[in-house]
């Protein structure tokens, strides 16, 4: 245990850095104005019996507050016995619990706070925060926040992610691709960046065409004449529409667990229920607020805790949920059959035998419509696991792209 006037041990520095990356992952929710907090009363530092920890040592939740302050996130410490501050208490707890209960933050004191802050800032800058790139601005004024990894001189891969998801969900793919490619992604119009006011959002395009054009706008902003485009989940239809409209810009495609529920073909109960829910919520801001208040907690409880803070982002406020339903509803209700037939570029399609979220049959049908398709059906996988960029999925993509020298 370091003395109060000594530097942090290597183990403590590593623990603080890991905690900082976890806290930084809450940034999208914090920026959305979601009231976040961490709860005190965790196990005594070091996991020892209550009352036996070193006198004056900070509670792990207090250390979390130091870290949050250092990287610019409001995350106050609240009494665990008090009323809930909101629906995201469980999300924050699930994300931070492994760090707060590890015992690796043991013995830190108030005098260590400046060193903790320095380590936290360095870790956040080296994490996903460090991938933040320039903004692109669409013709109608939508601000598109973009992220990039790798050498801009390498072959480009643009990731069209699921509508409404923070770009951090794509971080595993961005980092995996950065070894041999220049990887770029962006966040959905109207849900991140600007405009913030209701009237400004209402004036934007909300349909699939506008979202597909955003892909090309992002390519322009990063000076990419051509790129391979990955479409993940709902991003698959965005990628298809862009490739059909400007084939000279997109050299090839890969569509991963695509949600083709707007096109004829089989759908899952999840797809049907979500489409119906979004249609109701998109009717008015009042409808969206009522539905969000009633269902958000249940929706997030089914999401793995390591990504709940990202997948739950559209539920952070009634306004975000309304916008999400308009934009995602467009990707889920637009028939892209004609666009699929027009896409002449080589296209990899990946699904699984057991995806109960985006029906594998939609991908199978898309493969029959694409003139130059390669279909891969994995034994297992779904719309969440695909974002993990596991080694097997990386190999599938690398094989399709022809290796690092492609």
C-alpha positions as CSV (number, residue, x, y, z in Angstrom):
1,X,0.0,0.0,0.0
2,X,1.6,3.3,-1.0
3,X,2.2,5.9,1.6
4,X,0.2,9.1,1.2
5,X,3.2,11.1,-0.1
6,X,4.4,8.4,-2.5
7,X,3.4,7.7,-6.1
8,X,0.7,5.2,-7.0
9,X,1.8,1.6,-7.4
10,X,1.6,0.1,-10.8
11,X,-1.3,-2.0,-9.7
12,X,-3.2,1.0,-8.5
13,X,-2.5,3.0,-11.6
14,X,-3.8,0.1,-13.7
15,X,-7.0,-0.1,-11.6
16,X,-7.6,3.6,-11.9
17,X,-7.0,3.5,-15.6
18,X,-9.6,0.7,-16.0
19,X,-12.1,2.5,-13.9
20,X,-11.5,5.7,-15.9
21,X,-12.3,3.8,-19.2
22,X,-15.5,2.5,-17.6
23,X,-16.6,5.9,-16.4
24,X,-15.7,7.4,-19.8
25,X,-18.1,4.9,-21.4
26,X,-20.9,6.8,-19.6
27,X,-20.2,10.0,-21.6
28,X,-23.0,9.5,-24.1
29,X,-25.6,9.3,-21.3
30,X,-24.1,12.2,-19.5
31,X,-24.1,14.3,-22.6
32,X,-27.7,13.4,-23.1
33,X,-28.5,15.0,-19.7
34,X,-29.3,11.7,-18.1
35,X,-29.0,12.0,-14.2
36,X,-26.2,9.5,-13.4
37,X,-24.8,8.6,-10.0
38,X,-22.8,5.9,-8.3
39,X,-23.9,4.5,-5.0
40,X,-21.7,4.5,-1.9
41,X,-21.5,1.7,0.6
42,X,-19.5,-0.8,-1.5
43,X,-17.2,-3.4,0.2
44,X,-14.5,-1.9,2.3
45,X,-11.3,-1.1,0.2
46,X,-9.4,-4.3,-0.4
47,X,-12.5,-6.5,0.3
48,X,-11.7,-6.8,4.0
49,X,-14.2,-6.9,6.8
50,X,-16.0,-3.7,7.6
51,X,-14.2,-1.5,10.0
52,X,-10.8,-3.1,9.3
53,X,-9.7,-1.0,6.3
54,X,-6.9,1.5,6.8
55,X,-8.1,4.6,8.6
56,X,-8.7,7.5,6.2
57,X,-8.9,5.4,3.0
58,X,-11.4,6.6,0.4
59,X,-14.5,4.5,-0.4
60,X,-14.2,3.1,-4.0
61,X,-17.3,5.2,-4.9
62,X,-15.5,8.3,-3.8
63,X,-12.6,7.4,-6.0
64,X,-15.0,7.0,-8.8
65,X,-16.2,10.6,-8.2
66,X,-12.6,11.8,-8.5
67,X,-12.2,10.0,-11.7
68,X,-15.4,11.3,-13.1
69,X,-14.6,14.9,-12.2
70,X,-11.2,14.5,-13.9
71,X,-12.6,13.5,-17.2
72,X,-15.6,15.8,-17.2
73,X,-18.5,13.6,-16.3
74,X,-21.0,14.4,-13.6
75,X,-21.3,11.2,-11.5
76,X,-22.1,12.2,-7.9
77,X,-22.0,9.6,-5.0
78,X,-25.4,9.0,-3.5
79,X,-26.5,7.1,-0.4
80,X,-27.4,3.5,-1.5
81,X,-30.3,3.5,0.9
82,X,-32.1,6.5,-0.6
83,X,-34.6,6.6,-3.4
84,X,-33.5,5.9,-7.0
85,X,-32.1,8.8,-9.0
86,X,-33.5,7.2,-12.1
87,X,-33.7,4.3,-14.5
88,X,-29.9,4.2,-15.1
89,X,-28.8,3.4,-11.6
90,X,-28.7,-0.3,-12.4
91,X,-26.9,0.4,-15.6
92,X,-24.2,2.4,-13.9
93,X,-23.9,-0.2,-11.1
94,X,-23.5,-3.0,-13.6
95,X,-20.8,-1.3,-15.5
96,X,-18.8,-0.1,-12.5
97,X,-19.3,-2.9,-10.0
98,X,-16.4,-5.1,-11.1
99,X,-14.0,-2.1,-10.6
100,X,-15.5,-1.0,-7.3
101,X,-15.5,-4.5,-5.7
102,X,-12.1,-5.6,-7.0
103,X,-10.2,-4.4,-4.0
104,X,-7.5,-2.9,-6.4
105,X,-8.4,0.7,-5.4
106,X,-7.6,0.0,-1.7
107,X,-5.9,2.5,0.4
108,X,-6.3,5.6,-1.8
109,X,-6.5,8.8,0.2
110,X,-7.5,12.4,-0.5
111,X,-3.9,13.3,-1.0
112,X,-3.7,10.8,-3.9
113,X,-6.5,12.6,-5.8
114,X,-4.3,14.7,-8.1
115,X,-2.4,11.6,-9.2
116,X,-5.6,9.6,-9.7
117,X,-6.9,12.5,-11.8
118,X,-3.8,12.5,-14.0
119,X,-4.0,8.7,-14.6
120,X,-7.7,9.0,-15.3
121,X,-7.3,11.7,-17.9
122,X,-4.5,9.8,-19.6
123,X,-6.6,6.6,-19.8
124,X,-9.6,8.4,-21.1
125,X,-7.6,10.1,-23.9
126,X,-6.1,6.8,-24.8
127,X,-9.5,5.1,-24.8
128,X,-12.5,5.7,-27.0
129,X,-12.4,9.5,-26.3
130,X,-9.2,9.6,-28.3
131,X,-10.9,8.3,-31.4
132,X,-13.2,11.3,-31.7
133,X,-12.6,12.9,-35.0
134,X,-14.0,15.9,-36.9
135,X,-17.7,16.6,-37.4
136,X,-19.4,16.3,-40.7
137,X,-22.3,18.5,-41.6
138,X,-25.1,17.2,-43.9
139,X,-26.7,19.4,-46.5
140,X,-29.8,19.9,-44.3
141,X,-27.6,21.0,-41.3
142,X,-27.5,17.7,-39.3
143,X,-24.2,17.5,-37.4
144,X,-22.6,14.0,-37.8
145,X,-20.1,13.2,-35.1
146,X,-17.4,11.0,-36.6
147,X,-14.7,8.7,-35.1
148,X,-11.7,7.2,-36.8
149,X,-8.8,4.8,-36.1
150,X,-5.8,3.8,-38.1
151,X,-3.6,5.3,-40.8
152,X,-5.5,7.5,-43.2
153,X,-3.2,6.2,-46.0
154,X,-4.5,2.6,-45.5
155,X,-7.5,1.2,-47.4
156,X,-10.7,2.6,-45.8
157,X,-13.5,0.8,-44.0
158,X,-16.6,2.7,-43.0
159,X,-18.9,1.2,-40.4
160,X,-22.6,1.9,-40.7
161,X,-23.8,1.0,-37.2
162,X,-27.2,0.3,-35.8
163,X,-29.3,3.5,-35.9
164,X,-29.2,5.4,-32.6
165,X,-26.3,3.6,-31.0
166,X,-23.3,5.5,-29.6
167,X,-20.2,5.0,-31.8
168,X,-18.4,3.4,-28.8
169,X,-20.4,0.2,-29.6
170,X,-18.2,-0.1,-32.7
171,X,-15.0,0.4,-30.7
172,X,-13.9,-3.3,-30.9
173,X,-14.2,-3.2,-34.7
174,X,-12.5,0.1,-35.1
175,X,-9.5,-1.0,-33.1
176,X,-9.4,-4.4,-34.9
177,X,-9.5,-2.8,-38.3
178,X,-7.0,-0.1,-37.4
179,X,-4.1,-2.5,-37.8
180,X,-4.4,-2.6,-41.5
181,X,-7.1,-0.1,-42.5
182,X,-8.4,3.4,-41.8
183,X,-11.6,2.7,-40.0
184,X,-14.3,5.4,-39.7
185,X,-17.8,5.5,-38.3
186,X,-20.4,8.1,-37.3
187,X,-23.4,8.6,-35.1
188,X,-27.0,9.0,-36.2
189,X,-28.2,12.4,-37.3
190,X,-30.4,14.2,-34.8
191,X,-29.5,11.9,-31.9
192,X,-25.9,13.1,-31.3
193,X,-24.4,16.5,-32.0
194,X,-27.0,18.9,-33.3
195,X,-29.5,20.3,-33.8
196,X,-30.6,20.1,-30.1
197,X,-33.9,22.0,-30.4
198,X,-37.1,20.3,-31.4
199,X,-37.8,22.6,-34.4
200,X,-34.3,22.0,-35.7
201,X,-34.7,18.3,-35.6
202,X,-38.2,18.4,-37.1
203,X,-36.7,20.2,-40.1
204,X,-34.2,17.4,-40.8
205,X,-34.7,14.5,-43.1
206,X,-35.5,11.4,-41.1
207,X,-35.8,8.7,-43.8
208,X,-33.5,6.1,-45.1
209,X,-32.3,8.2,-48.0
210,X,-31.1,10.9,-45.6
211,X,-29.3,8.4,-43.5
212,X,-27.6,6.8,-46.5
213,X,-26.5,10.2,-47.8
214,X,-24.9,10.7,-44.3
215,X,-22.6,7.8,-45.0
216,X,-21.3,9.5,-48.2
217,X,-21.1,12.9,-46.4
218,X,-18.8,11.2,-43.8
219,X,-16.7,9.8,-46.5
220,X,-16.4,13.2,-48.1
221,X,-15.4,14.8,-44.7
222,X,-12.6,12.2,-44.3
223,X,-11.6,12.6,-48.0
224,X,-12.3,9.0,-48.8
225,X,-13.0,8.5,-52.6
226,X,-13.9,4.9,-52.0
227,X,-14.3,2.5,-49.1
228,X,-15.5,-0.9,-48.0
229,X,-18.6,-0.4,-46.0
230,X,-19.7,-2.6,-43.1
231,X,-23.4,-2.5,-42.3
232,X,-24.2,-3.8,-38.8
233,X,-27.8,-4.7,-37.9
234,X,-30.0,-1.7,-39.0
235,X,-26.9,-0.2,-40.6
236,X,-27.1,-2.9,-43.3
237,X,-30.0,-1.2,-45.1
238,X,-28.2,2.2,-44.9
239,X,-25.1,0.6,-46.5
240,X,-27.2,-1.0,-49.2
241,X,-29.0,2.2,-50.1
242,X,-25.8,4.1,-50.3
243,X,-24.1,1.5,-52.4
244,X,-27.0,1.4,-54.8
245,X,-27.1,5.2,-55.2
246,X,-23.4,5.8,-55.6
247,X,-21.7,2.5,-56.5
248,X,-18.5,4.2,-57.5
249,X,-17.9,5.3,-53.9
250,X,-18.3,1.9,-52.3
251,X,-16.0,-0.8,-53.5
252,X,-17.5,-3.7,-51.5
253,X,-19.9,-4.4,-48.7
254,X,-20.3,-6.6,-45.7
255,X,-23.7,-6.9,-44.0
256,X,-23.7,-8.3,-40.5
257,X,-26.9,-9.6,-38.9
258,X,-28.8,-7.2,-41.1
259,X,-32.2,-6.0,-40.1
260,X,-34.2,-6.3,-43.3
261,X,-37.6,-6.2,-41.7
262,X,-38.9,-3.5,-44.0
263,X,-38.5,-5.9,-47.0
264,X,-40.6,-9.0,-47.7
265,X,-39.5,-12.0,-45.8
266,X,-39.6,-13.6,-42.3
267,X,-39.2,-11.5,-39.2
268,X,-38.8,-12.3,-35.6
269,X,-41.3,-11.4,-32.8
270,X,-38.7,-8.8,-31.6
271,X,-38.7,-7.1,-35.0
272,X,-42.5,-7.1,-35.2
273,X,-42.9,-5.7,-31.7
274,X,-40.3,-3.1,-32.1
275,X,-41.8,-1.8,-35.4
276,X,-45.2,-1.5,-33.8
277,X,-43.8,0.2,-30.8
278,X,-41.8,2.7,-32.9
279,X,-44.8,3.5,-35.0
280,X,-46.8,4.4,-31.9
281,X,-44.0,6.4,-30.4
282,X,-43.2,8.3,-33.6
283,X,-46.8,9.6,-33.7
284,X,-46.0,12.5,-31.3
285,X,-43.6,13.5,-28.6
286,X,-46.3,12.9,-26.0
287,X,-46.8,9.3,-27.1
288,X,-43.0,8.8,-27.1
289,X,-42.7,10.1,-23.6
290,X,-45.5,7.9,-22.3
291,X,-44.0,4.8,-23.9
292,X,-40.5,5.5,-22.9
293,X,-41.5,6.0,-19.3
294,X,-43.4,2.7,-19.2
295,X,-41.0,0.5,-21.1
296,X,-37.4,1.8,-20.9
297,X,-36.5,0.0,-17.7
298,X,-37.8,-3.3,-19.0
299,X,-36.0,-2.9,-22.3
300,X,-32.7,-2.2,-20.7
301,X,-33.0,-5.1,-18.2
302,X,-32.6,-7.6,-21.1
303,X,-29.3,-6.1,-22.3
304,X,-25.9,-7.4,-21.1
305,X,-24.5,-5.1,-18.5
306,X,-21.3,-4.5,-20.4
307,X,-23.2,-2.7,-23.2
308,X,-26.4,-1.5,-21.5
309,X,-25.0,2.0,-21.1
310,X,-24.6,2.2,-24.9
311,X,-27.7,0.2,-26.1
312,X,-29.8,2.2,-23.6
313,X,-28.8,5.6,-24.9
314,X,-32.0,6.2,-27.0
315,X,-34.0,5.8,-23.8
316,X,-32.1,8.5,-21.9
317,X,-34.9,11.0,-22.5
318,X,-38.3,11.3,-24.0
319,X,-37.0,13.5,-26.8
320,X,-34.2,11.1,-27.7
321,X,-36.6,8.2,-27.7
322,X,-39.0,10.1,-30.1
323,X,-36.1,10.9,-32.5
324,X,-34.9,7.3,-32.3
325,X,-38.3,5.9,-33.2
326,X,-38.6,8.2,-36.2
327,X,-35.1,7.4,-37.5
328,X,-34.9,3.7,-36.7
329,X,-38.5,3.3,-37.8
330,X,-37.4,4.4,-41.3
331,X,-34.7,1.8,-41.4
332,X,-37.1,-0.9,-40.3
333,X,-40.0,-0.1,-42.6
334,X,-38.2,0.7,-45.9
335,X,-38.2,-2.1,-48.5
336,X,-34.7,-2.3,-50.0
337,X,-35.3,-5.1,-52.4
338,X,-34.9,-3.0,-55.4
339,X,-31.7,-1.5,-54.0
340,X,-30.3,-4.9,-53.3
341,X,-30.8,-5.9,-56.9
342,X,-28.9,-2.8,-58.1
343,X,-25.8,-3.4,-55.9
344,X,-23.2,-5.0,-58.2
345,X,-20.3,-4.8,-55.7
346,X,-19.0,-7.9,-54.0
347,X,-21.0,-8.3,-50.8
348,X,-20.4,-10.5,-47.8
349,X,-23.5,-11.4,-45.7
350,X,-23.1,-12.8,-42.2
351,X,-25.8,-14.2,-40.0
352,X,-26.3,-17.1,-37.6
353,X,-28.6,-20.0,-37.1
354,X,-29.9,-18.7,-33.8
355,X,-30.3,-14.9,-34.1
356,X,-33.7,-14.3,-32.5
357,X,-33.5,-10.5,-33.0
358,X,-32.8,-9.9,-36.7
359,X,-34.3,-12.9,-38.5
360,X,-31.6,-14.9,-40.4
361,X,-34.2,-15.3,-43.2
362,X,-33.9,-11.6,-44.0
363,X,-30.2,-12.1,-44.7
364,X,-30.8,-15.3,-46.7
365,X,-33.3,-13.4,-48.9
366,X,-30.9,-10.5,-49.3
367,X,-28.2,-12.8,-50.5
368,X,-30.5,-14.2,-53.3
369,X,-31.2,-10.6,-54.6
370,X,-27.5,-9.5,-54.6
371,X,-25.8,-10.3,-57.9
372,X,-22.4,-10.9,-56.2
373,X,-23.0,-12.3,-52.7
374,X,-21.1,-14.5,-50.3
375,X,-23.3,-15.8,-47.5
376,X,-21.8,-17.0,-44.2
377,X,-24.0,-18.6,-41.6
378,X,-22.4,-19.0,-38.2
379,X,-23.7,-21.4,-35.5
380,X,-24.2,-18.7,-33.0
381,X,-24.4,-14.9,-32.9
382,X,-26.8,-12.0,-32.7
383,X,-27.1,-8.2,-33.0
384,X,-25.2,-7.7,-29.7
385,X,-22.4,-10.2,-30.1
386,X,-21.5,-9.0,-33.6
387,X,-20.3,-5.7,-32.2
388,X,-17.7,-7.6,-30.1
389,X,-15.5,-8.2,-33.2
390,X,-14.5,-11.6,-32.0
391,X,-11.5,-13.3,-33.7
392,X,-13.7,-15.6,-35.8
393,X,-15.7,-12.7,-37.2
394,X,-12.5,-10.7,-37.8
395,X,-11.1,-13.7,-39.9
396,X,-14.3,-13.8,-41.9
397,X,-13.9,-10.2,-42.8
398,X,-10.2,-10.4,-43.5
399,X,-10.7,-13.4,-45.8
400,X,-13.3,-11.5,-47.7
401,X,-11.3,-8.3,-48.0
402,X,-8.3,-10.4,-49.2
403,X,-5.9,-9.7,-46.4
404,X,-4.1,-6.5,-45.2
405,X,-2.7,-5.8,-48.7
406,X,-6.1,-5.6,-50.3
